[in-house]
C-alpha cells in the first residue's frame, strides 16, 4: 500500500503568534496611563517594553512579507513598527526631558496635543479596513478591532480638546485594553494551533466569506 509522505513544514514559520503576543504586552504596558490608573508621566516606563517589542515587530513584519502575507505584514508593520515604535520613542523623549529637568514651553505642549490628535485620527481611519479584513478570519477579531477604533477616536477627540485625562479618553483606553486581551488570546491560539498543526483553540467563525478564486 502506498503511503503518503508527511507534508514538509515551510522554510519560514508563521510568526503571527509572536506578533500578537508582542502587541498584547506593549498595550498592557500602556494600559495604566491609558485607563487613568496612574499619572500620565508613567508613560516613560513603557520605553523598554516598546523598544524590545519593536525588535520582534520588525522580525515578524519581514517574515510575513517574505511569506507573501500582505495583510499580516501591513498590519504588524503599522501597529507594531510604526505605532509602537513611535510610542517607545516618545517615552524615551520624556525620559530625557525628565533626566535633564527640561520643561516643554506651553506652545510646544499645546501643539503636541494637536499632533497626537491628528495621529490618533489617522490610526482610526486605517483601523477601519484592517477590521474589515480581520472579519474574513473571525467575527470577534473584527469586532474587537472596531471597538478599539471607537476608543481611538474618543482619545483623538479629547486630545483636540487638550484634555487627554478626560473620562471620555479613559473609556477609550479601556476599549483598547480589551483589544490587547484579544491579541494575547490570538497569540496563544496561533502558538498552540501552529505547534500541534490542528485547530485546538478556536478564534470563532468568520464574519465574511472569502470570494471564490478566479477560474483558470
N, C-alpha and C positions, 0 to 999 in steps of 0.2 A: 504494500500500500504506500502510495506516495505521501510523504509528509511535507507539510508547508513550513518553510523556514520562518522564524520569527522576524518581524519587520525591524530593521535596524533603527536605532534612535538617530534623530537628526544631528548633524555636526554641531549645530548651535542650539543649546537648550532654550526653552521658553523662559525668559527672565521676568515674566509678569508677577510672579509670586514675590520676588524681591522688591519690585517696583511698588506694588500695592502696600506691602508691609512698611516700606520706607515712607510712603505718603502718609500712612496712618500715624507713624511715630512722629513725623515732623509736625503734623497738625495737632497731635496730642501735646507736643511741647509748647505749642502756641495757645492751646485752649485756656490756660489760666488767665491770660490777659485778654483774650478774645471774649471770654464769658464773664469778665469783670470780677474774677476771684482775687486777683492781686493787682498791684499798681501797674500801669502801663509800662513803667520803666523796666519791669521784669522781662520785657521782650528781648532785652540784651542776653538773657540766659538761653535763648533759643539758638544762638550763634553756633556752638559746637555741634548741636544736632543737625542744624541745617547744612553746615559745611560737610559733615560726614555723609549725610543723605545725598548731597549733591554728587559725590563720587559714585554712589550707587545709581543715581538717576542718569548720569552720563553713560555708564556701562549699559544700563537697561535700554536706553534710547538707541544706542549704536547697534546693539544686538537685534532689537526689534526692526529697525530699518534694514539691517543685514538679512533678516528673515522675511523681508518684504511685507511687514505688518505696518501699513501706513497709519491706521487708526491708533494702534498702540504707540508707535513711535512719536506721532504728533502729540498725543495726549500726555505721555510721560515727559516729552520734551517741553511741553507748555506748562503742565502743572508742577513738574519736578525741577527741570533745569532753569527755566525762565522765572517762574513764580517763587519757588522755594529758594532758589539761588539769590534772587533779589532780596527776599526777606532776610536771609542769612547775612548778606552784605549790609543791609540796613542795621541789623543787630550789631555787627562789628563796628559800624559807623557810630552808633550810640555808645558803645563801649569806649571807643577812642575819645569821644567828647566827654564822657564821664571821667576817664582817667586824667585828661588834661584840663578838667574843670572849665570846659568851653560851653557857653550858653548860646543857643541859636538866637539871632535877632528876631524880634516879633514879625517883621515882614517875611522872613525866611520860614518861620514856623507856620504862619498863616498860609503861605504858598505851598508848604508841604502837605497840608490837609487837602488842598485842591488837587495837587498832583496825585496823592493817594486815591482820592475820589475818582479821578479820571481813569486811573489804572484799574480800580475795582469795577468800573463800568465796562471797560474793555474785557476784563476777565468774565464778567457776567454775560456779555454777548457771545464770547467764544464757548462758554459752557452750554449754551442752548443747543448748538448742533452736536456737541460731544454727548449730551444727554440723549439726543435723538438716536445717534449711532449706538450708544450703550443699550438702547431699547431692543436692538437686534440680538443682544446677548441675554438680557434679563430685565423683567419689569422692575424689579427692586433697584437694579443698577440705575436705570433711567430715572426712577422716582427720587432716589437719594441725590443724584446729580442735580436735578431740577430744584429739589428742596434747598440744597446748599446754594444754588444760584439765586433763589429768593433772598437768602441770608446775605449773599454778596451785594446785591442791590440795596438791601437795607443798610449795610455798612457804608456803601457808597453815598447814600443819601445823607447819613449822619456826618460823613467826612466833608461833604459840601457845606453842611451847616456848622462845621468846625466843632462838632460835639461827638467825637468818637467814643466817649464813655456813656452816651445816652442809652436808655433802656432798649430802644429800637435796635441799636448796633449790637448790644449784648445778646438780644434774642437771635439776631442774625448769626452771631458767633456760635450759638447753640446749634443752629441748623448746620453749620459747617462741621461742628463736633460730631453730629450724627453721621455725616458722610465719612468722617475719619474712622468711626467704628465699623462702618460697612467696608471700608478699604482694608482694615485688618482682617475682617471676615473673608473677604475675597482673596487676600494674600494667603491665608491659611488654607482656603479651599483649593487654590491653584497649586499650592505646595503638596497637599495630600493627594489630590487627584492626579497631579503630574507624576509623582513618585510611584503611586500604585497603578497608574495608567488606566484608570477607570473612574467613573463619577461616583465618589463616595460622599462628598459634601455638595449639596445642591445649591446652585445660585438662583434657582427659580426659572420659570418659563419665560421665553422672550415676549416682548411687547409687540414686536413687528415680525412678520415673516420675511425671510430673506428672498429676494427676487430670484427667479429661476435663471440659471446661466444661459447665455445666448446659444442658439443652435449652431453647431459647427457647419 
